[in-house]
Amino acid sequence: MAKAVFPGTFDPPTNGHLDIIGRAAAAFDEVIVAAGVNQSKARLFDLDERLTMLTELAKPFANVRIGTFEGLLVDYCRAEGAGVIIKGLRSAADYDYELQMAQLNHAMTGVDTMFLPTRAENAFVSSSWVKEIAKLGGEVASFVPAGVHARLLEKI
């Protein structure tokens, strides 16, 4: 059974994340969308809120489940029996960074990384930009799923 992990902070999940989830679900028997836990970073949404949003987004995909990890992603992959990490790429800058990480992960554990380029309509969308725009009163409804948008408005 081919199993993959799509890791991220998902603070908040965007339409780009949802697109990658759907495309990964079509390519693998099982996909684990894994929210990273990093106590040193401040998040707008706490872990439980992010997990709730991700669970809602994963409902249409029978082969997608939600998880969390702390520490090395490759250790999480090994523990879950996943041989592939899924990474969405928006730009060449993402590729430069993610390629080195993919090579390092493979050298450490043999876990491969699959890059999925974002769709053009999501290439400029990031969770950081969405939060910044929303905090400044801008409209972000077209960048995030409806349920995420409602939570984002409540939060800010």
SEKOLPA-931883 format. One record per atom (N, C-alpha, C): residue in three letters; atom name; x negated, y negated, z negated. Coordinates in Angstrom, 2 decimals, padded with zeros to 5 digits, m for minus. Layout:
BEGIN
residu:atome:px:py:pz
ALA:CA:X:Y:Z
...
//
This chain:
BEGIN
residu:atome:px:py:pz
MET:N:m000.85:001.19:000.00
MET:CA:000.00:000.00:000.00
MET:C:m000.89:m001.24:000.00
ALA:N:m000.75:m002.10:000.99
ALA:CA:m001.53:m003.33:001.09
ALA:C:m000.94:m004.40:000.17
LYS:N:m001.76:m004.83:m000.77
LYS:CA:m001.31:m005.81:m001.76
LYS:C:m002.22:m007.03:m001.70
ALA:N:m001.61:m008.22:m001.76
ALA:CA:m002.37:m009.47:m001.70
ALA:C:m001.93:m010.38:m002.83
VAL:N:m002.86:m011.29:m003.20
VAL:CA:m002.58:m012.30:m004.21
VAL:C:m002.69:m013.67:m003.56
PHE:N:m001.67:m014.48:m003.75
PHE:CA:m001.68:m015.88:m003.31
PHE:C:m001.80:m016.72:m004.57
PRO:N:m003.02:m017.20:m004.88
PRO:CA:m003.23:m017.95:m006.11
PRO:C:m003.06:m019.45:m005.90
GLY:N:m002.79:m020.14:m006.98
GLY:CA:m002.72:m021.60:m006.94
GLY:C:m002.27:m022.14:m008.28
THR:N:m002.26:m023.46:m008.35
THR:CA:m001.73:m024.09:m009.56
THR:C:m000.24:m024.34:m009.40
PHE:N:000.20:m024.62:m008.16
PHE:CA:001.62:m024.80:m007.86
PHE:C:002.26:m025.84:m008.78
ASP:N:001.63:m027.00:m008.85
ASP:CA:002.08:m028.07:m009.76
ASP:C:002.39:m029.34:m008.98
PRO:N:003.52:m029.40:m008.32
PRO:CA:004.58:m028.41:m008.15
PRO:C:004.40:m027.60:m006.87
PRO:N:005.19:m026.53:m006.72
PRO:CA:005.19:m025.80:m005.45
PRO:C:005.75:m026.70:m004.34
THR:N:005.16:m026.62:m003.16
THR:CA:005.58:m027.44:m002.03
THR:C:006.15:m026.57:m000.91
ASN:N:006.67:m027.23:000.11
ASN:CA:007.13:m026.49:001.29
ASN:C:005.98:m025.74:001.95
GLY:N:004.78:m026.29:001.86
GLY:CA:003.62:m025.59:002.39
GLY:C:003.37:m024.28:001.66
HIS:N:003.49:m024.30:000.34
HIS:CA:003.35:m023.06:m000.44
HIS:C:004.41:m022.05:m000.02
LEU:N:005.64:m022.53:000.11
LEU:CA:006.74:m021.64:000.48
LEU:C:006.50:m021.01:001.85
ASP:N:005.98:m021.78:002.78
ASP:CA:005.67:m021.25:004.11
ASP:C:004.61:m020.14:004.02
ILE:N:003.57:m020.37:003.25
ILE:CA:002.51:m019.36:003.09
ILE:C:003.07:m018.11:002.41
ILE:N:003.91:m018.29:001.41
ILE:CA:004.53:m017.14:000.74
ILE:C:005.31:m016.30:001.75
GLY:N:006.12:m016.94:002.56
GLY:CA:006.92:m016.21:003.54
GLY:C:006.08:m015.48:004.58
ARG:N:005.05:m016.13:005.06
ARG:CA:004.19:m015.51:006.06
ARG:C:003.37:m014.38:005.46
ALA:N:002.91:m014.54:004.22
ALA:CA:002.18:m013.46:003.56
ALA:C:003.11:m012.28:003.29
ALA:N:004.34:m012.56:002.90
ALA:CA:005.31:m011.49:002.63
ALA:C:005.57:m010.66:003.88
ALA:N:005.52:m011.29:005.04
ALA:CA:005.72:m010.56:006.29
ALA:C:004.51:m009.71:006.67
ALA:N:003.35:m010.04:006.14
ALA:CA:002.11:m009.37:006.53
ALA:C:001.67:m008.27:005.56
PHE:N:002.16:m008.31:004.32
PHE:CA:001.70:m007.37:003.30
PHE:C:002.87:m006.62:002.68
ASP:N:002.56:m005.44:002.15
ASP:CA:003.59:m004.66:001.46
ASP:C:004.03:m005.34:000.18
GLU:N:003.07:m005.96:m000.51
GLU:CA:003.38:m006.67:m001.75
GLU:C:002.51:m007.92:m001.84
VAL:N:003.13:m009.01:m002.28
VAL:CA:002.41:m010.26:m002.50
VAL:C:002.68:m010.72:m003.93
ILE:N:001.60:m011.02:m004.63
ILE:CA:001.72:m011.59:m005.97
ILE:C:001.37:m013.07:m005.86
VAL:N:002.32:m013.92:m006.16
VAL:CA:002.07:m015.36:m006.22
VAL:C:001.63:m015.63:m007.65
ALA:N:000.35:m015.97:m007.80
ALA:CA:m000.25:m016.04:m009.13
ALA:C:m000.60:m017.48:m009.50
ALA:N:000.07:m017.97:m010.51
ALA:CA:m000.20:m019.32:m011.02
ALA:C:m001.38:m019.25:m011.97
GLY:N:m002.38:m020.06:m011.67
GLY:CA:m003.56:m020.10:m012.51
GLY:C:m003.32:m020.83:m013.81
VAL:N:m003.93:m020.36:m014.86
VAL:CA:m003.84:m020.97:m016.17
VAL:C:m005.21:m021.54:m016.49
ASN:N:m005.29:m022.85:m016.61
ASN:CA:m006.54:m023.51:m016.95
ASN:C:m006.22:m024.51:m018.05
GLN:N:m006.58:m024.15:m019.26
GLN:CA:m006.23:m024.98:m020.41
GLN:C:m006.88:m026.36:m020.38
SER:N:m007.97:m026.50:m019.63
SER:CA:m008.67:m027.78:m019.61
SER:C:m008.06:m028.80:m018.66
LYS:N:m007.16:m028.35:m017.81
LYS:CA:m006.54:m029.27:m016.85
LYS:C:m005.14:m029.64:m017.31
ALA:N:m004.83:m030.92:m017.22
ALA:CA:m003.48:m031.39:m017.54
ALA:C:m002.59:m031.18:m016.32
ARG:N:m001.45:m030.65:m016.53
ARG:CA:m000.48:m030.40:m015.46
ARG:C:000.78:m031.22:m015.73
LEU:N:001.48:m031.56:m014.67
LEU:CA:002.78:m032.22:m014.84
LEU:C:003.79:m031.20:m015.36
PHE:N:003.77:m030.01:m014.77
PHE:CA:004.68:m028.93:m015.18
PHE:C:003.90:m027.90:m015.98
ASP:N:004.47:m027.47:m017.10
ASP:CA:003.79:m026.43:m017.87
ASP:C:003.93:m025.09:m017.16
LEU:N:003.25:m024.09:m017.68
LEU:CA:003.23:m022.78:m017.02
LEU:C:004.63:m022.20:m016.86
ASP:N:005.44:m022.25:m017.90
ASP:CA:006.79:m021.69:m017.80
ASP:C:007.62:m022.39:m016.72
GLU:N:007.49:m023.69:m016.62
GLU:CA:008.22:m024.43:m015.58
GLU:C:007.75:m024.03:m014.19
ARG:N:006.45:m023.90:m014.00
ARG:CA:005.92:m023.49:m012.69
ARG:C:006.36:m022.08:m012.35
LEU:N:006.35:m021.18:m013.34
LEU:CA:006.79:m019.80:m013.09
LEU:C:008.27:m019.75:m012.73
THR:N:009.07:m020.57:m013.38
THR:CA:010.50:m020.63:m013.06
THR:C:010.71:m021.09:m011.61
MET:N:010.01:m022.14:m011.22
MET:CA:010.15:m022.64:m009.85
MET:C:009.68:m021.59:m008.85
LEU:N:008.55:m020.95:m009.12
LEU:CA:008.04:m019.93:m008.20
LEU:C:008.98:m018.73:m008.11
THR:N:009.56:m018.34:m009.23
THR:CA:010.51:m017.22:m009.23
THR:C:011.71:m017.53:m008.34
GLU:N:012.20:m018.76:m008.41
GLU:CA:013.31:m019.17:m007.53
GLU:C:012.90:m019.12:m006.06
LEU:N:011.69:m019.59:m005.76
LEU:CA:011.23:m019.61:m004.38
LEU:C:011.00:m018.20:m003.84
ALA:N:010.65:m017.27:m004.70
ALA:CA:010.34:m015.90:m004.26
ALA:C:011.58:m015.03:m004.08
LYS:N:012.74:m015.49:m004.53
LYS:CA:013.96:m014.67:m004.47
LYS:C:014.27:m014.09:m003.08
PRO:N:014.08:m014.84:m002.00
PRO:CA:014.41:m014.27:m000.69
PRO:C:013.47:m013.15:m000.22
PHE:N:012.37:m012.94:m000.93
PHE:CA:011.36:m011.99:m000.48
PHE:C:011.29:m010.82:m001.46
ALA:N:011.80:m009.67:m001.04
ALA:CA:011.86:m008.51:m001.93
ALA:C:010.48:m008.01:m002.34
ASN:N:009.46:m008.30:m001.55
ASN:CA:008.13:m007.78:m001.84
ASN:C:007.20:m008.82:m002.48
VAL:N:007.77:m009.89:m003.02
VAL:CA:006.98:m010.93:m003.67
VAL:C:007.33:m010.95:m005.15
ARG:N:006.29:m010.96:m005.97
ARG:CA:006.50:m011.14:m007.41
ARG:C:005.57:m012.24:m007.91
ILE:N:005.90:m012.74:m009.08
ILE:CA:005.17:m013.87:m009.66
ILE:C:004.30:m013.35:m010.80
GLY:N:003.09:m013.89:m010.88
GLY:CA:002.18:m013.52:m011.96
GLY:C:001.39:m014.73:m012.41
THR:N:000.55:m014.52:m013.39
THR:CA:m000.35:m015.58:m013.86
THR:C:m001.72:m014.97:m014.09
PHE:N:m002.72:m015.82:m014.00
PHE:CA:m004.06:m015.33:m014.30
PHE:C:m004.86:m016.44:m014.97
GLU:N:m005.81:m015.99:m015.77
GLU:CA:m006.75:m016.89:m016.42
GLU:C:m008.12:m016.26:m016.24
GLY:N:m009.10:m017.06:m015.95
GLY:CA:m010.43:m016.50:m015.71
GLY:C:m010.66:m016.29:m014.23
LEU:N:m011.47:m015.31:m013.89
LEU:CA:m011.82:m015.07:m012.50
LEU:C:m010.67:m014.45:m011.72
LEU:N:m010.37:m015.04:m010.60
LEU:CA:m009.31:m014.53:m009.73
LEU:C:m009.61:m013.10:m009.29
VAL:N:m010.86:m012.81:m008.99
VAL:CA:m011.18:m011.45:m008.52
VAL:C:m010.96:m010.41:m009.60
ASP:N:m011.12:m010.77:m010.86
ASP:CA:m010.80:m009.84:m011.95
ASP:C:m009.31:m009.55:m011.97
TYR:N:m008.51:m010.60:m011.75
TYR:CA:m007.05:m010.43:m011.68
TYR:C:m006.69:m009.53:m010.51
CYS:N:m007.30:m009.77:m009.35
CYS:CA:m007.03:m008.94:m008.17
CYS:C:m007.36:m007.48:m008.45
ARG:N:m008.49:m007.24:m009.06
ARG:CA:m008.90:m005.87:m009.39
ARG:C:m007.89:m005.23:m010.33
ALA:N:m007.48:m005.96:m011.36
ALA:CA:m006.52:m005.43:m012.33
ALA:C:m005.18:m005.10:m011.68
GLU:N:m004.80:m005.88:m010.66
GLU:CA:m003.52:m005.68:m009.98
GLU:C:m003.63:m004.70:m008.81
GLY:N:m004.84:m004.30:m008.47
GLY:CA:m005.03:m003.41:m007.33
GLY:C:m004.85:m004.10:m006.00
ALA:N:m005.11:m005.40:m005.97
ALA:CA:m004.96:m006.19:m004.74
ALA:C:m006.32:m006.33:m004.06
GLY:N:m006.37:m006.03:m002.76
GLY:CA:m007.61:m006.10:m002.03
GLY:C:m007.79:m007.36:m001.21
VAL:N:m006.78:m008.24:m001.23
VAL:CA:m006.83:m009.44:m000.40
VAL:C:m006.32:m010.64:m001.19
ILE:N:m007.03:m011.75:m001.01
ILE:CA:m006.60:m013.05:m001.53
ILE:C:m006.09:m013.85:m000.34
ILE:N:m004.94:m014.48:m000.49
ILE:CA:m004.36:m015.33:000.56
ILE:C:m004.66:m016.77:000.22
LYS:N:m005.18:m017.51:001.18
LYS:CA:m005.44:m018.94:001.00
LYS:C:m004.85:m019.71:002.17
GLY:N:m004.07:m020.72:001.88
GLY:CA:m003.56:m021.61:002.91
GLY:C:m004.58:m022.71:003.17
LEU:N:m004.79:m023.02:004.43
LEU:CA:m005.75:m024.05:004.81
LEU:C:m005.03:m025.19:005.51
ARG:N:m005.27:m026.43:005.03
ARG:CA:m004.68:m027.61:005.64
ARG:C:m005.64:m028.30:006.59
SER:N:m006.95:m028.17:006.33
SER:CA:m007.92:m028.95:007.10
SER:C:m009.27:m028.25:007.09
ALA:N:m010.19:m028.82:007.85
ALA:CA:m011.56:m028.30:007.88
ALA:C:m012.21:m028.41:006.51
ALA:N:m011.87:m029.44:005.77
ALA:CA:m012.43:m029.60:004.42
ALA:C:m011.99:m028.43:003.53
ASP:N:m010.72:m028.02:003.63
ASP:CA:m010.26:m026.84:002.88
ASP:C:m011.06:m025.62:003.29
TYR:N:m011.27:m025.47:004.60
TYR:CA:m011.99:m024.31:005.11
TYR:C:m013.42:m024.26:004.56
ASP:N:m014.12:m025.38:004.60
ASP:CA:m015.50:m025.41:004.11
ASP:C:m015.58:m024.96:002.65
TYR:N:m014.67:m025.44:001.85
TYR:CA:m014.66:m025.07:000.43
TYR:C:m014.25:m023.61:000.25
GLU:N:m013.16:m023.21:000.89
GLU:CA:m012.61:m021.87:000.69
GLU:C:m013.49:m020.78:001.28
LEU:N:m014.21:m021.07:002.36
LEU:CA:m015.08:m020.07:002.96
LEU:C:m016.17:m019.64:001.97
GLN:N:m016.80:m020.59:001.33
GLN:CA:m017.83:m020.24:000.35
GLN:C:m017.25:m019.43:m000.81
MET:N:m016.07:m019.83:m001.25
MET:CA:m015.44:m019.10:m002.34
MET:C:m015.09:m017.68:m001.89
ALA:N:m014.60:m017.53:m000.66
ALA:CA:m014.25:m016.21:m000.14
ALA:C:m015.48:m015.32:m000.05
GLN:N:m016.57:m015.88:000.41
GLN:CA:m017.81:m015.11:000.52
GLN:C:m018.33:m014.70:m000.86
LEU:N:m018.25:m015.59:m001.81
LEU:CA:m018.67:m015.29:m003.17
LEU:C:m017.78:m014.21:m003.78
ASN:N:m016.47:m014.35:m003.63
ASN:CA:m015.53:m013.34:m004.16
ASN:C:m015.81:m011.97:m003.57
HIS:N:m016.07:m011.93:m002.27
HIS:CA:m016.34:m010.64:m001.62
HIS:C:m017.65:m010.06:m002.12
ALA:N:m018.67:m010.89:m002.27
ALA:CA:m019.96:m010.40:m002.75
ALA:C:m019.85:m009.84:m004.17
MET:N:m019.01:m010.44:m004.99
MET:CA:m018.86:m009.99:m006.38
MET:C:m018.07:m008.70:m006.49
THR:N:m017.00:m008.58:m005.69
THR:CA:m016.06:m007.47:m005.94
THR:C:m015.58:m006.74:m004.69
GLY:N:m015.88:m007.25:m003.51
GLY:CA:m015.37:m006.61:m002.30
GLY:C:m013.97:m007.05:m001.93
VAL:N:m013.37:m007.95:m002.69
VAL:CA:m012.04:m008.46:m002.37
VAL:C:m012.17:m009.43:m001.19
ASP:N:m011.36:m009.20:m000.16
ASP:CA:m011.38:m010.06:001.02
ASP:C:m010.43:m011.23:000.86
THR:N:m010.62:m012.25:001.68
THR:CA:m009.74:m013.41:001.71
THR:C:m009.19:m013.57:003.11
MET:N:m007.88:m013.81:003.19
MET:CA:m007.23:m014.09:004.46
MET:C:m006.81:m015.55:004.45
PHE:N:m007.22:m016.28:005.46
PHE:CA:m006.85:m017.68:005.59
PHE:C:m005.63:m017.80:006.49
LEU:N:m004.64:m018.54:006.03
LEU:CA:m003.46:m018.85:006.84
LEU:C:m003.41:m020.36:007.03
PRO:N:m003.53:m020.83:008.26
PRO:CA:m003.43:m022.27:008.46
PRO:C:m002.00:m022.74:008.20
THR:N:m001.89:m023.90:007.60
THR:CA:m000.56:m024.43:007.35
THR:C:000.09:m024.83:008.67
ARG:N:001.37:m024.88:008.67
ARG:CA:002.11:m025.40:009.82
ARG:C:001.85:m026.90:009.88
ALA:N:001.91:m027.45:011.07
ALA:CA:001.60:m028.87:011.27
ALA:C:002.44:m029.77:010.36
GLU:N:003.69:m029.41:010.15
GLU:CA:004.57:m030.27:009.35
GLU:C:004.19:m030.28:007.86
ASN:N:003.33:m029.35:007.45
ASN:CA:002.90:m029.30:006.05
ASN:C:001.42:m029.61:005.86
ALA:N:000.72:m029.91:006.92
ALA:CA:m000.74:m030.04:006.86
ALA:C:m001.21:m031.18:005.97
PHE:N:m000.40:m032.17:005.76
PHE:CA:m000.79:m033.33:004.95
PHE:C:m000.18:m033.29:003.56
VAL:N:000.54:m032.24:003.23
VAL:CA:001.25:m032.16:001.96
VAL:C:000.40:m031.42:000.93
SER:N:000.22:m032.04:m000.21
SER:CA:m000.44:m031.39:m001.34
SER:C:000.36:m031.70:m002.60
SER:N:000.24:m030.82:m003.57
SER:CA:000.93:m031.06:m004.84
SER:C:000.49:m032.38:m005.46
SER:N:m000.79:m032.68:m005.35
SER:CA:m001.30:m033.93:m005.93
SER:C:m000.67:m035.15:m005.28
TRP:N:m000.60:m035.13:m003.95
TRP:CA:000.02:m036.26:m003.24
TRP:C:001.50:m036.37:m003.57
VAL:N:002.18:m035.24:m003.63
VAL:CA:003.61:m035.25:m003.95
VAL:C:003.84:m035.89:m005.32
LYS:N:003.05:m035.50:m006.31
LYS:CA:003.21:m036.08:m007.65
LYS:C:002.92:m037.58:m007.63
GLU:N:001.85:m037.98:m006.95
GLU:CA:001.48:m039.39:m006.90
GLU:C:002.57:m040.23:m006.24
ILE:N:003.06:m039.77:m005.11
ILE:CA:004.11:m040.50:m004.39
ILE:C:005.36:m040.60:m005.25
ALA:N:005.76:m039.48:m005.86
ALA:CA:006.97:m039.48:m006.70
ALA:C:006.82:m040.41:m007.90
LYS:N:005.66:m040.41:m008.53
LYS:CA:005.43:m041.28:m009.69
LYS:C:005.51:m042.75:m009.32
LEU:N:005.16:m043.06:m008.07
LEU:CA:005.20:m044.44:m007.61
LEU:C:006.55:m044.81:m006.97
GLY:N:007.52:m043.92:m007.09
GLY:CA:008.87:m044.20:m006.62
GLY:C:009.13:m043.86:m005.17
GLY:N:008.20:m043.19:m004.53
GLY:CA:008.39:m042.79:m003.13
GLY:C:009.25:m041.55:m003.02
GLU:N:009.76:m041.32:m001.82
GLU:CA:010.64:m040.18:m001.56
GLU:C:009.82:m038.97:m001.11
VAL:N:010.00:m037.85:m001.79
VAL:CA:009.25:m036.64:m001.50
VAL:C:010.14:m035.43:m001.19
ALA:N:011.42:m035.67:m001.02
ALA:CA:012.36:m034.56:m000.82
ALA:C:012.00:m033.69:000.38
SER:N:011.40:m034.25:001.40
SER:CA:011.08:m033.47:002.60
SER:C:009.80:m032.64:002.42
PHE:N:009.11:m032.80:001.30
PHE:CA:007.85:m032.09:001.09
PHE:C:007.96:m030.91:000.13
VAL:N:009.08:m030.82:m000.59
VAL:CA:009.25:m029.77:m001.60
VAL:C:010.65:m029.15:m001.46
PRO:N:010.80:m027.88:m001.87
PRO:CA:012.13:m027.28:m001.88
PRO:C:013.08:m028.06:m002.80
ALA:N:014.36:m027.97:m002.52
ALA:CA:015.37:m028.76:m003.24
ALA:C:015.30:m028.58:m004.76
GLY:N:015.18:m027.34:m005.22
GLY:CA:015.12:m027.10:m006.67
GLY:C:013.89:m027.72:m007.30
VAL:N:012.78:m027.71:m006.59
VAL:CA:011.56:m028.33:m007.08
VAL:C:011.74:m029.84:m007.12
HIS:N:012.37:m030.39:m006.09
HIS:CA:012.60:m031.83:m006.03
HIS:C:013.42:m032.30:m007.23
ALA:N:014.48:m031.56:m007.56
ALA:CA:015.32:m031.94:m008.69
ALA:C:014.51:m031.92:m009.99
ARG:N:013.69:m030.90:m010.18
ARG:CA:012.87:m030.82:m011.39
ARG:C:011.82:m031.95:m011.43
LEU:N:011.28:m032.26:m010.27
LEU:CA:010.28:m033.32:m010.19
LEU:C:010.89:m034.66:m010.59
LEU:N:012.08:m034.94:m010.08
LEU:CA:012.76:m036.19:m010.44
LEU:C:013.06:m036.26:m011.93
GLU:N:013.48:m035.14:m012.50
GLU:CA:013.74:m035.09:m013.94
GLU:C:012.47:m035.35:m014.74
LYS:N:011.38:m034.78:m014.27
LYS:CA:010.10:m034.84:m014.99
LYS:C:009.51:m036.26:m014.99
ILE:N:009.65:m036.95:m013.87
ILE:CA:009.05:m038.29:m013.80
ILE:C:010.07:m039.33:m014.18
//
